[in-house]
Amino acid sequence: MGGVSLGILGVTTAGGEALAAARREAERLRGAGAELIVALVSGDRRLARDVREATNARLVVQGGLGRADALPPTRDGSGWVVHGGRQGQGVLVVDLHRPTSEGEAVDLSAWSVEVSAEALDDEIAGLERQLAGWRAEGRSGPAVERQAARLDAMRAERAALRPPRFPDAGPAFEARWIALDAQAPKDEGVGRRLRALDRRINAHNERAFADRSPPPVPEGDAAYVGSTTCGSCHAAAYEWWRSTPHGRAYATLEDLDKEFHLDCVGCHVTGYEQPGGATVTWNLEGALEDVGCETCHGPGSRHVAAPTAEVPPVETPESLCVTCHNEEHSTAFVYAGYRAMLRGPGHGLPPAGSP
């Protein structure tokens, strides 16, 4: 790429054995002519640093971090670690300049400056509040003077903060994060490859987890019965629910060959990994497919057995909704608005045709 022979390796497992394998692979790549090693790491920041040290990679791209927003580049020895984000919510672009030159690479990223500026702004605002409080209390003396001098230094650092100029010699790079929303243009080739990968993952997980069953229901606790059972008494609510996105949730995964994906299925079935609930491959012969009645109102066996004595909770707290409707899966979620959409005939509104 760009006249430079790249050697790319990936590490998904922590531990000495994995690092030794990564070191051997980096040596093999260099022996095959690689001028620049790039390591892809799925794991935490410590693993990314360990891999960079083991392989002496100029650049480590880290994924698998438990956060949706990407992190700016961080220096690690003679190389750099950049965060690739997760779940395709953005694209990390890294421009490398003179990447095979000797010396430490200079970070030219405006992104890095913006993050540093935000951190400094927060520190400055906090120290300003602290000093204002001290002065309002009439405090003075060396401690106050030291903090005031520190504030002046931080303000000067903030005013001078800007990307370094392009170096006259040696390597440099610029990283930027491009968020991808629903309006982002599609690439048909990438789409076909991802769809093929989804099918492979689906087929693998269907076999690998074929025998996975949920934890048993503790004696005396309610068990899941499925929404069709609820519909035997609550017909109007059941028919309305079937027309909602919740009532079609599992089909959306089937349409995409993702019904056995571990990152997806838990929010498209009822009682996932709960006692007597669904698993990635098991759900009461289909009764727990979709986001059913018992997702919001709890397992229904005791209510079915004693309808008036065992009344399930009617209200659904926001804390339950955001286990799925969060920044990772549902960026447009607003609790009040979504809750209003979940009122229908027999479900918060009178049944159709009633007076």
C-alpha positions as CSV (number, residue, x, y, z in Angstrom):
1,M,0.0,0.0,0.0
2,G,1.5,3.3,-1.1
3,G,4.7,1.5,-2.1
4,V,5.2,0.0,1.4
5,S,4.9,-3.7,2.1
6,L,2.6,-4.2,5.0
7,G,2.5,-7.1,7.4
8,I,-0.8,-7.4,9.2
9,L,-1.5,-9.8,12.1
10,G,-4.3,-10.2,14.5
11,V,-4.5,-11.1,18.2
12,T,-7.8,-12.0,20.0
13,T,-6.5,-13.8,23.1
14,A,-4.5,-12.5,26.1
15,G,-1.6,-14.4,27.8
16,G,2.0,-15.3,27.2
17,E,1.2,-18.0,24.6
18,A,-0.7,-15.6,22.4
19,L,2.0,-12.9,22.7
20,A,4.7,-15.5,21.8
21,A,2.7,-16.5,18.7
22,A,2.3,-12.8,17.8
23,R,6.0,-12.3,18.1
24,R,6.8,-15.3,15.9
25,E,4.3,-14.1,13.3
26,A,5.8,-10.6,13.3
27,E,9.2,-12.1,12.7
28,R,7.8,-14.3,9.9
29,L,6.2,-11.3,8.2
30,R,9.4,-9.3,8.4
31,G,11.3,-12.3,7.0
32,A,8.8,-12.3,4.1
33,G,9.6,-8.7,3.3
34,A,7.2,-6.7,5.4
35,E,8.5,-3.2,6.0
36,L,5.8,-2.1,8.4
37,I,3.9,-4.2,10.9
38,V,0.3,-3.3,11.8
39,A,-1.3,-5.4,14.6
40,L,-5.1,-5.7,15.0
41,V,-6.1,-6.5,18.6
42,S,-9.5,-7.5,19.9
43,G,-9.2,-6.9,23.7
44,D,-8.4,-4.3,26.3
45,R,-5.8,-1.6,26.3
46,R,-3.3,-3.7,28.2
47,L,-3.5,-6.4,25.6
48,A,-3.0,-3.8,22.9
49,R,0.2,-2.5,24.6
50,D,1.5,-6.0,25.2
51,V,1.1,-6.9,21.6
52,R,2.8,-3.7,20.5
53,E,5.8,-4.5,22.7
54,A,5.9,-8.1,21.6
55,T,5.7,-7.4,17.9
56,N,7.4,-4.0,17.8
57,A,4.5,-2.9,15.6
58,R,4.5,0.7,14.5
59,L,0.7,0.8,14.7
60,V,-1.8,-1.2,16.8
61,V,-5.5,-1.0,16.0
62,Q,-7.6,-2.0,19.0
63,G,-11.2,-3.2,18.8
64,G,-13.5,-4.9,21.3
65,L,-13.4,-2.2,23.9
66,G,-16.6,-1.9,25.9
67,R,-17.6,1.6,24.6
68,A,-19.2,2.9,21.5
69,D,-17.1,6.0,20.9
70,A,-13.6,5.7,19.7
71,L,-10.5,6.8,21.6
72,P,-7.8,9.0,20.1
73,P,-4.3,7.7,19.5
74,T,-2.0,7.1,22.5
75,R,1.8,6.7,22.3
76,D,3.2,3.4,23.4
77,G,7.0,3.1,23.3
78,S,8.1,3.6,19.7
79,G,4.6,3.0,18.3
80,W,1.0,4.1,18.7
81,V,-2.3,2.5,19.7
82,V,-5.4,3.6,18.0
83,H,-9.0,2.5,18.8
84,G,-11.1,1.2,15.9
85,G,-14.5,1.5,17.7
86,R,-17.0,-1.3,17.6
87,Q,-19.9,-2.7,15.7
88,G,-19.3,-0.7,12.6
89,Q,-20.6,2.5,14.1
90,G,-17.7,4.4,12.5
91,V,-14.6,4.2,10.3
92,L,-11.1,4.9,11.7
93,V,-8.9,6.4,9.0
94,V,-5.1,6.6,9.7
95,D,-2.8,8.4,7.2
96,L,0.8,7.3,7.6
97,H,3.6,9.6,6.4
98,R,7.1,8.2,5.9
99,P,6.0,5.1,8.0
100,T,9.3,3.2,7.5
101,S,11.5,6.1,8.6
102,E,13.5,5.8,11.9
103,G,12.3,7.5,15.1
104,E,9.0,8.0,16.9
105,A,6.0,8.9,14.8
106,V,4.6,12.4,15.4
107,D,0.8,12.5,16.0
108,L,-0.6,15.2,13.7
109,S,-4.3,14.4,14.5
110,A,-6.6,17.3,15.2
111,W,-8.7,14.7,17.0
112,S,-6.0,14.3,19.7
113,V,-5.9,18.0,20.2
114,E,-9.7,18.2,20.5
115,V,-9.7,15.5,23.2
116,S,-6.8,17.1,25.1
117,A,-8.6,20.5,24.9
118,E,-11.8,19.0,26.3
119,A,-9.9,17.5,29.2
120,L,-8.1,20.7,29.9
121,D,-11.3,22.7,29.8
122,D,-12.9,20.4,32.4
123,E,-9.8,20.7,34.7
124,I,-9.8,24.5,34.2
125,A,-13.5,24.8,35.0
126,G,-13.1,22.7,38.1
127,L,-10.2,24.6,39.4
128,E,-12.0,27.9,38.7
129,R,-14.9,26.8,40.8
130,Q,-12.6,25.7,43.6
131,L,-10.8,29.0,43.7
132,A,-14.0,31.0,43.5
133,G,-15.3,29.0,46.5
134,W,-12.1,29.6,48.5
135,R,-12.2,33.4,47.8
136,A,-15.9,33.6,48.7
137,E,-14.9,32.0,52.0
138,G,-12.1,34.6,52.4
139,R,-9.3,32.0,52.2
140,S,-5.8,33.1,51.1
141,G,-2.2,32.1,51.6
142,P,0.4,29.9,49.8
143,A,-2.1,27.1,49.0
144,V,-4.5,29.4,47.2
145,E,-1.6,31.1,45.4
146,R,-0.2,27.8,44.2
147,Q,-3.6,26.8,42.8
148,A,-4.0,30.2,41.1
149,A,-0.6,29.8,39.5
150,R,-1.5,26.3,38.4
151,L,-4.7,27.7,36.8
152,D,-2.7,30.3,34.9
153,A,-0.4,27.6,33.6
154,M,-3.3,25.5,32.5
155,R,-4.9,28.4,30.7
156,A,-1.6,29.1,28.9
157,E,-1.3,25.4,27.9
158,R,-4.9,25.5,26.6
159,A,-4.3,28.6,24.5
160,A,-1.2,27.1,23.0
161,L,-2.8,23.7,22.2
162,R,-2.8,22.9,18.5
163,P,-1.6,20.1,16.3
164,P,2.2,19.9,15.8
165,R,3.6,21.0,12.4
166,F,4.6,18.4,9.9
167,P,8.1,17.2,10.8
168,D,11.0,17.9,8.4
169,A,12.0,14.2,8.7
170,G,10.9,11.0,10.4
171,P,7.5,9.3,10.5
172,A,4.2,11.0,11.2
173,F,0.5,10.0,11.1
174,E,-2.9,11.6,11.3
175,A,-6.0,9.6,12.6
176,R,-9.6,10.7,12.3
177,W,-12.9,9.0,13.2
178,I,-15.8,9.2,10.8
179,A,-19.1,8.3,12.3
180,L,-21.4,6.2,10.2
181,D,-25.2,6.8,10.6
182,A,-28.1,5.4,8.7
183,Q,-27.6,7.9,5.9
184,A,-24.0,6.8,5.2
185,P,-23.5,5.5,1.7
186,K,-23.3,1.7,1.3
187,D,-20.5,-0.3,-0.4
188,E,-22.0,-3.3,-2.1
189,G,-18.8,-5.3,-2.0
190,V,-18.3,-4.8,1.7
191,G,-22.0,-5.5,2.3
192,R,-21.7,-8.9,0.5
193,R,-18.7,-9.9,2.5
194,L,-20.3,-9.0,5.8
195,R,-23.5,-10.8,4.9
196,A,-21.4,-13.9,4.0
197,L,-19.7,-13.6,7.4
198,D,-23.0,-13.3,9.2
199,R,-24.2,-16.6,7.5
200,R,-21.0,-18.3,8.6
201,I,-21.4,-17.1,12.2
202,N,-25.0,-18.1,12.2
203,A,-24.4,-21.6,11.0
204,H,-21.5,-22.1,13.5
205,N,-23.4,-20.9,16.5
206,E,-26.5,-22.9,15.7
207,R,-24.3,-26.0,15.9
208,A,-22.0,-24.9,18.7
209,F,-24.9,-23.9,21.1
210,A,-27.4,-26.5,20.0
211,D,-27.5,-28.0,23.4
212,R,-27.6,-24.8,25.4
213,S,-30.5,-24.6,27.8
214,P,-31.6,-21.9,30.2
215,P,-31.0,-22.1,34.0
216,P,-33.7,-24.0,35.8
217,V,-36.6,-22.1,37.4
218,P,-36.2,-22.1,41.2
219,E,-38.9,-23.9,43.0
220,G,-41.9,-21.5,43.7
221,D,-40.8,-18.9,41.2
222,A,-42.8,-18.0,38.1
223,A,-41.8,-19.5,34.8
224,Y,-42.1,-18.2,31.2
225,V,-45.2,-19.3,29.3
226,G,-44.9,-17.3,26.0
227,S,-47.0,-14.5,24.6
228,T,-49.5,-16.8,22.9
229,T,-50.6,-18.0,26.3
230,C,-51.1,-14.4,27.4
231,G,-53.1,-13.8,24.3
232,S,-55.7,-16.5,25.3
233,C,-57.1,-14.0,27.8
234,H,-55.7,-10.7,26.5
235,A,-56.7,-11.1,22.9
236,A,-56.9,-7.4,21.9
237,A,-53.5,-6.6,23.5
238,Y,-51.9,-9.7,21.9
239,E,-53.2,-8.9,18.4
240,W,-52.0,-5.3,18.7
241,W,-48.6,-6.5,20.0
242,R,-48.1,-8.7,17.0
243,S,-48.2,-5.6,14.7
244,T,-45.5,-3.8,16.7
245,P,-41.7,-3.9,16.1
246,H,-41.5,-5.9,19.4
247,G,-43.9,-8.5,18.0
248,R,-41.7,-8.9,14.9
249,A,-38.3,-8.6,16.6
250,Y,-37.1,-12.1,15.9
251,A,-38.0,-12.1,12.2
252,T,-35.7,-9.1,11.7
253,L,-32.8,-11.2,12.8
254,E,-33.9,-14.1,10.6
255,D,-34.1,-11.8,7.6
256,L,-30.4,-10.8,8.2
257,D,-29.1,-14.3,9.1
258,K,-28.4,-13.1,12.6
259,E,-30.8,-15.1,14.8
260,F,-27.9,-17.0,16.4
261,H,-25.6,-14.1,16.8
262,L,-24.6,-13.7,20.5
263,D,-24.5,-9.9,20.2
264,C,-28.0,-9.7,18.8
265,V,-30.4,-12.5,19.9
266,G,-30.6,-11.4,23.6
267,C,-32.7,-8.3,22.7
268,H,-34.9,-10.1,20.2
269,V,-36.3,-12.9,22.4
270,T,-38.0,-13.1,25.8
271,G,-36.2,-14.0,29.0
272,Y,-32.7,-14.4,27.4
273,E,-30.4,-16.5,29.7
274,Q,-33.0,-16.1,32.5
275,P,-34.3,-19.2,34.5
276,G,-36.6,-21.0,32.2
277,G,-36.2,-18.4,29.5
278,A,-34.6,-18.4,26.1
279,T,-31.1,-19.0,25.0
280,V,-29.4,-18.4,21.7
281,T,-30.9,-21.7,20.3
282,W,-33.7,-22.6,22.7
283,N,-37.0,-20.8,23.4
284,L,-39.9,-23.0,24.3
285,E,-40.4,-24.2,20.7
286,G,-40.7,-20.6,19.5
287,A,-43.0,-19.3,22.2
288,L,-40.3,-16.9,23.5
289,E,-39.4,-15.5,20.1
290,D,-39.8,-11.7,19.8
291,V,-39.9,-9.1,22.6
292,G,-43.0,-10.6,24.3
293,C,-45.3,-9.7,27.1
294,E,-43.1,-11.3,29.7
295,T,-40.1,-9.1,28.7
296,C,-41.8,-6.1,30.3
297,H,-44.2,-7.8,32.8
298,G,-42.1,-10.7,34.0
299,P,-42.6,-14.5,33.8
300,G,-46.4,-15.3,33.7
301,S,-47.0,-18.8,35.0
302,R,-48.2,-17.8,38.4
303,H,-50.5,-15.2,36.9
304,V,-51.9,-17.8,34.5
305,A,-52.5,-20.2,37.4
306,A,-54.2,-17.5,39.6
307,P,-55.1,-14.5,37.4
308,T,-56.6,-12.3,40.2
309,A,-54.2,-13.3,43.0
310,E,-51.0,-13.0,41.1
311,V,-51.1,-9.7,39.1
312,P,-47.9,-8.9,37.2
313,P,-46.4,-5.4,37.2
314,V,-48.0,-3.1,34.7
315,E,-45.4,-0.3,34.5
316,T,-42.1,-0.9,32.8
317,P,-39.2,1.2,34.2
318,E,-36.7,2.9,31.9
319,S,-33.9,0.9,33.5
320,L,-35.4,-2.2,31.9
321,C,-35.8,-0.7,28.5
322,V,-32.2,0.6,28.3
323,T,-30.8,-2.9,28.7
324,C,-31.4,-3.1,24.9
325,H,-32.4,0.5,23.9
326,N,-29.0,2.0,24.6
327,E,-26.3,3.8,22.6
328,E,-24.9,0.5,21.3
329,H,-28.2,-0.6,19.7
330,S,-30.8,2.3,19.7
331,T,-29.3,5.7,19.5
332,A,-32.7,7.4,18.9
333,F,-34.3,6.0,22.1
334,V,-36.3,8.4,24.3
335,Y,-38.1,6.7,27.1
336,A,-41.2,8.9,27.1
337,G,-41.7,8.8,23.4
338,Y,-41.2,5.0,23.1
339,R,-43.5,4.4,26.0
340,A,-46.2,6.4,24.4
341,M,-45.9,4.2,21.2
342,L,-46.4,1.1,23.4
343,R,-50.1,2.0,24.1
344,G,-52.6,0.2,21.9
345,P,-56.0,-1.4,21.9
346,G,-56.2,-3.5,25.0
347,H,-52.8,-2.3,26.0
348,G,-53.4,1.0,27.7
349,L,-56.2,1.9,25.3
350,P,-59.7,0.5,25.0
351,P,-60.1,-2.5,22.7
352,A,-61.1,-1.7,19.1
353,G,-64.9,-1.4,18.8
354,S,-65.5,-0.9,22.5
355,P,-67.7,2.1,23.6
